[in-house]
Structure formats: C-alpha cells, structure tokens
Amino acid sequence: MIRSMKIMCAFALMLFIEQIAAEEKPAKTIDESLHILELTVVEQKPLSGPNQEVYLANCVTCHTTRYVSMQPVLSEKKWGDEVTKMVKVFGAPIPEEQAAQIVKYLVAVNTNKK
Ligand code: HEC
C-alpha cells in the first residue's frame, strides 16, 4: 500500500515537473511569427453608365464592381441571357424590370475599354 502511494507521488511529481518545464519554454516573439504580405490594391470604381445604381444594387453582392469589364464584349441578347442565368441558376433575386435596366447598363459599359 505504502509502496504504491510512493509510486503515485513520484508519478505526480514527474507530471508537475514536466508541466513547469513546458511553461518555461520561451514564447515565440511577434517578430518571428509575423509575415507581412504586400497586396496590390485594385481600383474598384464601377464603370459609369445608365442604371449604374441598379447594377450595383443587384450584381455586386456576388461580384466585384469591375467584373463586367473582365468579360468579353457581349451582345444585348447575350447579356440578357447572362442576367437570366444569374437569377435562375445562381438565385440572384432580381425583378424582371430591373433585369432589363441592368442589361442596358451592361451593354453600355462592356466595350472592352477599361
Ligand atoms: C447570388 C450571387 C450572384 C449574383 C447576385 C450575380 N451573380 Fe453572376 N455569377 C454568380 C456565380 C456563382 C457565377 C459563376 C462563377 C464561376 O463559374 O466561377 C457567376 C458568373 C457570372 C459571369 C461569368 C459568366 C458565367 O456565365 O459564368 C458573369 C458575366 C456574371 N456572373 C454577371 C452577373 C451580373 C451582370 C449580375 C447582375 C445582374 C450577376 N452576375 C449577379 C453569382 C451571382
């Protein structure tokens, strides 16, 4: 009985010492763990055109303001299909009359002039 108590005490002491040793490890300084990443800031002013505010209200919830200018030049019909796709496939909540206004904006600004 006494022997097993001694073993238990020795074990507890070992655990205690181990814990102290762990706490004494020097903590990493901020300089060692801090990495500075330089990112390019991209100008995100929307292209100006008719119904710009309708476009901003409906499309930039999912895309950047300049997403349109990254697309190939599309016809009015294709832009119409694109907006319909956003509604039907991706669930964009765009009322029909606003969709037509957005298509006008898209056609006006999507000229490949940045
Ligand atoms: C609910 C989120 C959502 C909204 C709102 C939204 N889109 Fe999209 N759009 C998407 C997703 C998702 C994709 C597919 C992205 C991919 O494939 O990487 C996409 C892709 C596109 C593409 C690339 C061509 C394609 O068909 O994949 C265009 C152009 C586009 N959207 C235009 C628009 C325009 C214009 C509006 C506003 C009328 C709009 N989106 C609103 C989610 C959205």
Backbone and ligand atoms as CSV (ligand in chain L), in Angstrom:
chain,resi,resn,atom,element,x,y,z
A,1,MET,N,N,0.834,-1.208,0.000
A,1,MET,CA,C,0.000,0.000,0.000
A,1,MET,C,C,0.870,1.261,0.000
A,2,ILE,N,N,1.814,1.319,0.949
A,2,ILE,CA,C,2.702,2.484,1.043
A,2,ILE,C,C,3.554,2.601,-0.217
A,3,ARG,N,N,3.957,1.417,-0.718
A,3,ARG,CA,C,4.799,1.411,-1.926
A,3,ARG,C,C,4.052,2.031,-3.117
A,4,SER,N,N,2.780,1.606,-3.260
A,4,SER,CA,C,2.021,2.158,-4.394
A,4,SER,C,C,1.741,3.649,-4.202
A,5,MET,N,N,1.611,4.100,-2.948
A,5,MET,CA,C,1.434,5.544,-2.692
A,5,MET,C,C,2.683,6.301,-3.132
A,6,LYS,N,N,3.858,5.677,-2.809
A,6,LYS,CA,C,5.129,6.327,-3.189
A,6,LYS,C,C,5.234,6.444,-4.707
A,7,ILE,N,N,4.840,5.375,-5.366
A,7,ILE,CA,C,4.901,5.389,-6.837
A,7,ILE,C,C,3.979,6.480,-7.391
A,8,MET,N,N,2.793,6.549,-6.803
A,8,MET,CA,C,1.841,7.572,-7.279
A,8,MET,C,C,2.368,8.983,-7.037
A,9,CYS,N,N,2.967,9.192,-5.879
A,9,CYS,CA,C,3.523,10.517,-5.575
A,9,CYS,C,C,4.643,10.861,-6.556
A,10,ALA,N,N,5.497,9.855,-6.807
A,10,ALA,CA,C,6.603,10.081,-7.738
A,10,ALA,C,C,6.056,10.432,-9.116
A,11,PHE,N,N,5.020,9.743,-9.508
A,11,PHE,CA,C,4.404,9.990,-10.813
A,11,PHE,C,C,3.816,11.403,-10.882
A,12,ALA,N,N,3.112,11.785,-9.790
A,12,ALA,CA,C,2.513,13.119,-9.741
A,12,ALA,C,C,3.598,14.187,-9.800
A,13,LEU,N,N,4.693,13.937,-9.111
A,13,LEU,CA,C,5.808,14.887,-9.105
A,13,LEU,C,C,6.400,15.034,-10.508
A,14,MET,N,N,6.510,13.905,-11.199
A,14,MET,CA,C,7.042,13.937,-12.565
A,14,MET,C,C,6.163,14.791,-13.471
A,15,LEU,N,N,4.856,14.565,-13.331
A,15,LEU,CA,C,3.921,15.343,-14.154
A,15,LEU,C,C,4.051,16.830,-13.865
A,16,PHE,N,N,4.180,17.145,-12.557
A,16,PHE,CA,C,4.296,18.533,-12.127
A,16,PHE,C,C,5.542,19.174,-12.722
A,17,ILE,N,N,6.658,18.460,-12.630
A,17,ILE,CA,C,7.924,18.979,-13.156
A,17,ILE,C,C,7.839,19.177,-14.671
A,18,GLU,N,N,7.200,18.213,-15.315
A,18,GLU,CA,C,7.058,18.306,-16.769
A,18,GLU,C,C,6.273,19.548,-17.162
A,19,GLN,N,N,5.242,19.833,-16.366
A,19,GLN,CA,C,4.407,20.999,-16.653
A,19,GLN,C,C,5.199,22.300,-16.512
A,20,ILE,N,N,5.991,22.367,-15.448
A,20,ILE,CA,C,6.809,23.568,-15.238
A,20,ILE,C,C,7.780,23.738,-16.395
A,21,ALA,N,N,8.404,22.636,-16.796
A,21,ALA,CA,C,9.362,22.691,-17.903
A,21,ALA,C,C,8.686,23.201,-19.166
A,22,ALA,N,N,7.455,22.749,-19.399
A,22,ALA,CA,C,6.730,23.174,-20.600
A,22,ALA,C,C,6.449,24.667,-20.551
A,23,GLU,N,N,6.095,25.169,-19.375
A,23,GLU,CA,C,5.779,26.593,-19.252
A,23,GLU,C,C,6.995,27.478,-19.428
A,24,GLU,N,N,8.155,26.923,-19.148
A,24,GLU,CA,C,9.350,27.755,-19.234
A,24,GLU,C,C,9.903,27.907,-20.639
A,25,LYS,N,N,9.346,27.171,-21.566
A,25,LYS,CA,C,9.803,27.331,-22.950
A,25,LYS,C,C,9.568,28.764,-23.392
A,26,PRO,N,N,10.548,29.403,-23.996
A,26,PRO,CA,C,10.327,30.785,-24.402
A,26,PRO,C,C,9.206,30.890,-25.451
A,27,ALA,N,N,8.315,31.834,-25.254
A,27,ALA,CA,C,7.224,32.020,-26.211
A,27,ALA,C,C,7.796,32.649,-27.471
A,28,LYS,N,N,7.178,32.350,-28.584
A,28,LYS,CA,C,7.616,32.970,-29.845
A,28,LYS,C,C,7.398,34.472,-29.774
A,29,THR,N,N,8.338,35.220,-30.222
A,29,THR,CA,C,8.117,36.671,-30.223
A,29,THR,C,C,7.293,37.014,-31.457
A,30,ILE,N,N,6.703,38.185,-31.434
A,30,ILE,CA,C,5.866,38.617,-32.557
A,30,ILE,C,C,6.687,38.664,-33.847
A,31,ASP,N,N,7.922,39.137,-33.751
A,31,ASP,CA,C,8.745,39.277,-34.954
A,31,ASP,C,C,8.968,37.958,-35.670
A,32,GLU,N,N,9.035,36.873,-34.923
A,32,GLU,CA,C,9.264,35.568,-35.540
A,32,GLU,C,C,8.046,35.060,-36.303
A,33,SER,N,N,6.861,35.399,-35.784
A,33,SER,CA,C,5.661,34.806,-36.373
A,33,SER,C,C,4.921,35.739,-37.324
A,34,LEU,N,N,5.343,36.979,-37.417
A,34,LEU,CA,C,4.621,37.950,-38.243
A,34,LEU,C,C,5.183,37.995,-39.658
A,35,HIS,N,N,4.325,37.754,-40.622
A,35,HIS,CA,C,4.750,37.854,-42.010
A,35,HIS,C,C,3.957,38.968,-42.652
A,36,ILE,N,N,4.628,39.840,-43.327
A,36,ILE,CA,C,3.912,40.937,-43.978
A,36,ILE,C,C,3.743,40.603,-45.455
A,37,LEU,N,N,2.504,40.670,-45.895
A,37,LEU,CA,C,2.180,40.329,-47.273
A,37,LEU,C,C,1.741,41.598,-47.978
A,38,GLU,N,N,2.415,41.956,-49.046
A,38,GLU,CA,C,2.022,43.163,-49.766
A,38,GLU,C,C,1.052,42.797,-50.878
A,39,LEU,N,N,-0.126,43.361,-50.845
A,39,LEU,CA,C,-1.122,43.061,-51.869
A,39,LEU,C,C,-1.324,44.273,-52.757
A,40,THR,N,N,-1.577,44.012,-54.009
A,40,THR,CA,C,-1.843,45.107,-54.933
A,40,THR,C,C,-3.285,45.565,-54.718
A,41,VAL,N,N,-3.453,46.856,-54.613
A,41,VAL,CA,C,-4.811,47.375,-54.439
A,41,VAL,C,C,-5.385,47.657,-55.826
A,42,VAL,N,N,-6.502,47.029,-56.114
A,42,VAL,CA,C,-7.113,47.201,-57.429
A,42,VAL,C,C,-8.215,48.251,-57.327
A,43,GLU,N,N,-8.162,49.196,-58.226
A,43,GLU,CA,C,-9.189,50.247,-58.259
A,43,GLU,C,C,-10.545,49.607,-58.547
A,44,GLN,N,N,-11.498,49.843,-57.681
A,44,GLN,CA,C,-12.793,49.174,-57.837
A,44,GLN,C,C,-13.936,50.145,-58.124
A,45,LYS,N,N,-13.601,51.287,-58.744
A,45,LYS,CA,C,-14.692,52.209,-59.089
A,45,LYS,C,C,-15.522,51.582,-60.197
A,46,PRO,N,N,-16.831,51.547,-60.054
A,46,PRO,CA,C,-17.639,50.948,-61.126
A,46,PRO,C,C,-17.577,51.789,-62.392
A,47,LEU,N,N,-17.718,51.140,-63.531
A,47,LEU,CA,C,-17.752,51.868,-64.796
A,47,LEU,C,C,-19.047,52.659,-64.816
A,48,SER,N,N,-18.983,53.903,-65.304
A,48,SER,CA,C,-20.225,54.679,-65.271
A,48,SER,C,C,-21.044,54.465,-66.530
A,49,GLY,N,N,-22.345,54.360,-66.329
A,49,GLY,CA,C,-23.274,54.112,-67.418
A,49,GLY,C,C,-24.691,54.251,-66.909
A,50,PRO,N,N,-25.674,54.156,-67.806
A,50,PRO,CA,C,-27.072,54.277,-67.391
A,50,PRO,C,C,-27.476,53.142,-66.436
A,51,ASN,N,N,-28.288,53.442,-65.477
A,51,ASN,CA,C,-28.783,52.461,-64.490
A,51,ASN,C,C,-27.678,51.834,-63.646
A,52,GLN,N,N,-26.597,52.588,-63.498
A,52,GLN,CA,C,-25.469,52.053,-62.722
A,52,GLN,C,C,-25.913,51.607,-61.324
A,53,GLU,N,N,-26.813,52.407,-60.714
A,53,GLU,CA,C,-27.223,52.100,-59.335
A,53,GLU,C,C,-28.012,50.781,-59.265
A,54,VAL,N,N,-28.737,50.463,-60.339
A,54,VAL,CA,C,-29.495,49.202,-60.352
A,54,VAL,C,C,-28.513,48.020,-60.455
A,55,TYR,N,N,-27.520,48.206,-61.302
A,55,TYR,CA,C,-26.465,47.189,-61.442
A,55,TYR,C,C,-25.769,46.972,-60.099
A,56,LEU,N,N,-25.370,48.076,-59.451
A,56,LEU,CA,C,-24.653,47.965,-58.183
A,56,LEU,C,C,-25.506,47.281,-57.118
A,57,ALA,N,N,-26.803,47.582,-57.136
A,57,ALA,CA,C,-27.691,47.001,-56.124
A,57,ALA,C,C,-27.891,45.503,-56.339
A,58,ASN,N,N,-27.729,45.035,-57.566
A,58,ASN,CA,C,-28.071,43.631,-57.838
A,58,ASN,C,C,-26.908,42.712,-58.175
A,59,CYS,N,N,-25.834,43.245,-58.659
A,59,CYS,CA,C,-24.764,42.357,-59.130
A,59,CYS,C,C,-23.550,42.312,-58.205
A,60,VAL,N,N,-23.266,43.403,-57.506
A,60,VAL,CA,C,-22.028,43.400,-56.717
A,60,VAL,C,C,-22.171,42.707,-55.364
A,61,THR,N,N,-23.350,42.160,-55.118
A,61,THR,CA,C,-23.480,41.321,-53.918
A,61,THR,C,C,-22.618,40.076,-54.095
A,62,CYS,N,N,-22.474,39.619,-55.337
A,62,CYS,CA,C,-21.666,38.423,-55.580
A,62,CYS,C,C,-20.387,38.703,-56.369
A,63,HIS,N,N,-20.354,39.779,-57.124
A,63,HIS,CA,C,-19.180,40.059,-57.964
A,63,HIS,C,C,-18.548,41.386,-57.590
A,64,THR,N,N,-17.317,41.598,-58.038
A,64,THR,CA,C,-16.686,42.900,-57.835
A,64,THR,C,C,-17.349,43.902,-58.773
A,65,THR,N,N,-17.188,45.167,-58.468
A,65,THR,CA,C,-17.819,46.196,-59.294
A,65,THR,C,C,-17.285,46.186,-60.724
A,66,ARG,N,N,-16.044,45.716,-60.912
A,66,ARG,CA,C,-15.415,45.733,-62.233
A,66,ARG,C,C,-15.510,44.388,-62.971
A,67,TYR,N,N,-16.283,43.469,-62.432
A,67,TYR,CA,C,-16.361,42.120,-63.024
A,67,TYR,C,C,-16.788,42.179,-64.485
A,68,VAL,N,N,-17.705,43.063,-64.774
A,68,VAL,CA,C,-18.219,43.194,-66.140
A,68,VAL,C,C,-17.110,43.516,-67.133
A,69,SER,N,N,-16.170,44.358,-66.709
A,69,SER,CA,C,-15.114,44.763,-67.643
A,69,SER,C,C,-14.110,43.636,-67.886
A,70,MET,N,N,-14.231,42.560,-67.140
A,70,MET,CA,C,-13.325,41.421,-67.365
A,70,MET,C,C,-13.941,40.438,-68.354
A,71,GLN,N,N,-15.156,40.712,-68.799
A,71,GLN,CA,C,-15.852,39.796,-69.701
A,71,GLN,C,C,-15.592,40.192,-71.155
A,72,PRO,N,N,-15.687,39.236,-72.047
A,72,PRO,CA,C,-15.598,39.611,-73.473
A,72,PRO,C,C,-16.788,40.491,-73.827
A,73,VAL,N,N,-16.675,41.247,-74.908
A,73,VAL,CA,C,-17.792,42.098,-75.306
A,73,VAL,C,C,-18.952,41.198,-75.752
A,74,LEU,N,N,-20.102,41.395,-75.133
A,74,LEU,CA,C,-21.269,40.560,-75.426
A,74,LEU,C,C,-22.396,41.407,-76.016
A,75,SER,N,N,-23.238,40.756,-76.796
A,75,SER,CA,C,-24.397,41.446,-77.372
A,75,SER,C,C,-25.458,41.647,-76.286
A,76,GLU,N,N,-26.465,42.474,-76.618
A,76,GLU,CA,C,-27.560,42.714,-75.674
A,76,GLU,C,C,-28.265,41.400,-75.333
A,77,LYS,N,N,-28.468,40.559,-76.355
A,77,LYS,CA,C,-29.126,39.262,-76.158
A,77,LYS,C,C,-28.332,38.393,-75.172
A,78,LYS,N,N,-27.003,38.341,-75.385
A,78,LYS,CA,C,-26.140,37.528,-74.506
A,78,LYS,C,C,-26.141,38.056,-73.072
A,79,TRP,N,N,-26.149,39.388,-72.931
A,79,TRP,CA,C,-26.191,39.958,-71.577
A,79,TRP,C,C,-27.518,39.628,-70.905
A,80,GLY,N,N,-28.569,39.636,-71.717
A,80,GLY,CA,C,-29.885,39.255,-71.186
A,80,GLY,C,C,-29.849,37.826,-70.668
A,81,ASP,N,N,-29.248,36.945,-71.462
A,81,ASP,CA,C,-29.136,35.538,-71.052
A,81,ASP,C,C,-28.302,35.405,-69.774
A,82,GLU,N,N,-27.259,36.224,-69.717
A,82,GLU,CA,C,-26.352,36.199,-68.556
A,82,GLU,C,C,-27.122,36.568,-67.278
A,83,VAL,N,N,-27.894,37.640,-67.373
A,83,VAL,CA,C,-28.657,38.094,-66.198
A,83,VAL,C,C,-29.701,37.032,-65.816
A,84,THR,N,N,-30.357,36.458,-66.829
A,84,THR,CA,C,-31.336,35.390,-66.566
A,84,THR,C,C,-30.656,34.210,-65.870
A,85,LYS,N,N,-29.451,33.882,-66.340
A,85,LYS,CA,C,-28.697,32.783,-65.722
A,85,LYS,C,C,-28.399,33.078,-64.248
A,86,MET,N,N,-28.035,34.351,-63.972
A,86,MET,CA,C,-27.740,34.722,-62.580
A,86,MET,C,C,-28.966,34.499,-61.699
A,87,VAL,N,N,-30.126,34.796,-62.260
A,87,VAL,CA,C,-31.368,34.651,-61.498
A,87,VAL,C,C,-31.738,33.172,-61.361
A,88,LYS,N,N,-31.773,32.477,-62.505
A,88,LYS,CA,C,-32.275,31.096,-62.499
A,88,LYS,C,C,-31.279,30.090,-61.927
A,89,VAL,N,N,-30.009,30.256,-62.271
A,89,VAL,CA,C,-29.024,29.259,-61.840
A,89,VAL,C,C,-28.414,29.593,-60.479
A,90,PHE,N,N,-28.103,30.887,-60.293
A,90,PHE,CA,C,-27.399,31.242,-59.053
A,90,PHE,C,C,-28.285,31.916,-58.017
A,91,GLY,N,N,-29.561,32.056,-58.322
A,91,GLY,CA,C,-30.504,32.558,-57.315
A,91,GLY,C,C,-30.434,34.040,-57.014
A,92,ALA,N,N,-29.913,34.846,-57.964
A,92,ALA,CA,C,-29.887,36.299,-57.728
A,92,ALA,C,C,-31.331,36.828,-57.712
A,93,PRO,N,N,-31.727,37.517,-56.650
A,93,PRO,CA,C,-33.112,37.986,-56.548
A,93,PRO,C,C,-33.324,39.288,-57.310
A,94,ILE,N,N,-33.425,39.198,-58.638
A,94,ILE,CA,C,-33.539,40.412,-59.463
A,94,ILE,C,C,-34.908,40.462,-60.141
A,95,PRO,N,N,-35.716,41.503,-59.837
A,95,PRO,CA,C,-37.007,41.644,-60.503
A,95,PRO,C,C,-36.813,41.886,-62.003
A,96,GLU,N,N,-37.799,41.425,-62.815
A,96,GLU,CA,C,-37.662,41.488,-64.270
A,96,GLU,C,C,-37.369,42.877,-64.829
A,97,GLU,N,N,-38.112,43.895,-64.308
A,97,GLU,CA,C,-37.904,45.241,-64.867
A,97,GLU,C,C,-36.503,45.763,-64.542
A,98,GLN,N,N,-35.964,45.349,-63.416
A,98,GLN,CA,C,-34.600,45.770,-63.093
A,98,GLN,C,C,-33.588,45.016,-63.945
A,99,ALA,N,N,-33.910,43.764,-64.287
A,99,ALA,CA,C,-33.024,42.980,-65.141
A,99,ALA,C,C,-32.839,43.693,-66.476
A,100,ALA,N,N,-33.926,44.218,-67.027
A,100,ALA,CA,C,-33.848,44.933,-68.304
A,100,ALA,C,C,-32.977,46.182,-68.172
A,101,GLN,N,N,-33.095,46.890,-67.049
A,101,GLN,CA,C,-32.273,48.090,-66.822
A,101,GLN,C,C,-30.793,47.714,-66.702
A,102,ILE,N,N,-30.554,46.612,-66.031
A,102,ILE,CA,C,-29.164,46.157,-65.852
A,102,ILE,C,C,-28.547,45.800,-67.201
A,103,VAL,N,N,-29.324,45.146,-68.062
A,103,VAL,CA,C,-28.812,44.769,-69.388
A,103,VAL,C,C,-28.390,46.033,-70.151
A,104,LYS,N,N,-29.168,47.105,-70.039
A,104,LYS,CA,C,-28.799,48.368,-70.700
A,104,LYS,C,C,-27.455,48.877,-70.177
A,105,TYR,N,N,-27.301,48.818,-68.884
A,105,TYR,CA,C,-26.031,49.237,-68.278
A,105,TYR,C,C,-24.884,48.372,-68.794
A,106,LEU,N,N,-25.103,47.060,-68.785
A,106,LEU,CA,C,-24.040,46.128,-69.187
A,106,LEU,C,C,-23.594,46.369,-70.620
A,107,VAL,N,N,-24.566,46.555,-71.502
A,107,VAL,CA,C,-24.240,46.792,-72.911
A,107,VAL,C,C,-23.453,48.097,-73.054
A,108,ALA,N,N,-23.866,49.107,-72.292
A,108,ALA,CA,C,-23.209,50.421,-72.394
A,108,ALA,C,C,-21.765,50.396,-71.902
A,109,VAL,N,N,-21.492,49.643,-70.840
A,109,VAL,CA,C,-20.136,49.688,-70.268
A,109,VAL,C,C,-19.218,48.570,-70.754
A,110,ASN,N,N,-19.799,47.511,-71.299
A,110,ASN,CA,C,-18.999,46.346,-71.687
A,110,ASN,C,C,-18.457,46.536,-73.105
A,111,THR,N,N,-17.492,47.430,-73.198
A,111,THR,CA,C,-16.973,47.762,-74.523
A,111,THR,C,C,-15.500,47.401,-74.670
A,112,ASN,N,N,-14.972,46.775,-73.629
A,112,ASN,CA,C,-13.551,46.432,-73.547
A,112,ASN,C,C,-12.642,47.636,-73.335
A,113,LYS,N,N,-13.252,48.821,-73.177
A,113,LYS,CA,C,-12.456,49.985,-72.772
A,113,LYS,C,C,-12.417,49.956,-71.263
A,114,LYS,N,N,-11.222,49.916,-70.678
A,114,LYS,CA,C,-11.117,49.796,-69.223
A,114,LYS,C,C,-11.192,51.163,-68.564
L,1,HEC,C1,C,-26.257,35.217,-56.000
L,1,HEC,C2,C,-24.950,35.544,-56.491
L,1,HEC,C3,C,-24.838,36.195,-57.825
L,1,HEC,C4,C,-25.399,37.382,-58.219
L,1,HEC,C5,C,-26.291,38.328,-57.429
L,1,HEC,C6,C,-24.918,37.610,-59.572
L,1,HEC,N1,N,-24.094,36.588,-59.963
L,1,HEC,FE1,FE,-23.052,36.474,-61.691
L,1,HEC,N2,N,-22.250,34.697,-61.130
L,1,HEC,C7,C,-22.530,34.064,-59.941
L,1,HEC,C8,C,-21.826,32.802,-59.914
L,1,HEC,C9,C,-21.840,31.799,-58.767
L,1,HEC,C10,C,-21.137,32.714,-61.135
L,1,HEC,C11,C,-20.265,31.582,-61.613
L,1,HEC,C12,C,-18.870,31.880,-61.199
L,1,HEC,C13,C,-17.915,30.866,-61.711
L,1,HEC,O1,O,-18.274,29.994,-62.502
L,1,HEC,O2,O,-16.742,30.998,-61.292
L,1,HEC,C14,C,-21.420,33.922,-61.872
L,1,HEC,C15,C,-20.881,34.227,-63.108
L,1,HEC,C16,C,-21.109,35.401,-63.799
L,1,HEC,C17,C,-20.490,35.752,-65.065
L,1,HEC,C18,C,-19.464,34.906,-65.825
L,1,HEC,C19,C,-20.073,34.135,-66.954
L,1,HEC,C20,C,-20.878,32.964,-66.489
L,1,HEC,O3,O,-21.992,32.815,-67.019
L,1,HEC,O4,O,-20.448,32.185,-65.621
L,1,HEC,C21,C,-20.999,36.975,-65.408
L,1,HEC,C22,C,-20.660,37.778,-66.647
L,1,HEC,C23,C,-21.897,37.399,-64.351
L,1,HEC,N3,N,-21.938,36.413,-63.386
L,1,HEC,C24,C,-22.590,38.579,-64.366
L,1,HEC,C25,C,-23.512,38.949,-63.398
L,1,HEC,C26,C,-24.350,40.125,-63.485
L,1,HEC,C27,C,-24.350,41.110,-64.621
L,1,HEC,C28,C,-25.118,40.159,-62.356
L,1,HEC,C29,C,-26.201,41.128,-62.003
L,1,HEC,C30,C,-27.342,41.083,-62.867
L,1,HEC,C31,C,-24.743,38.998,-61.552
L,1,HEC,N4,N,-23.779,38.277,-62.223
L,1,HEC,C32,C,-25.262,38.702,-60.319
L,1,HEC,C33,C,-23.309,34.524,-58.915
L,1,HEC,C34,C,-24.025,35.701,-58.924
